[in-house]
Amino acid sequence: LVTYGQSQLMDVAVLDTPTLGESLSQARHQARITQGDLAKRIGSTKQYVSKVERNIVVPKADTLQRMATALGKRIALV
């Protein structure tokens, strides 16, 4: 986030929160599940899981729920 005051750079703050894809990838690695295994568990493809992890696509809510369940996680909105 960059803010300006009278065309002068005032403040730069970087949010240090993981993206959805990063969070999914971390959870998958912690569960020791491959992208292919996760894809099979949710009825999708390895390519789709890869795209979600790289933040190329955003899964629908029901797909995200299936991913969380397959990884033994719960979804929380914060």
Order of alpha helices (4+ residues) and beta strands (2+ residues): beta-beta-alpha-alpha-alpha-alpha
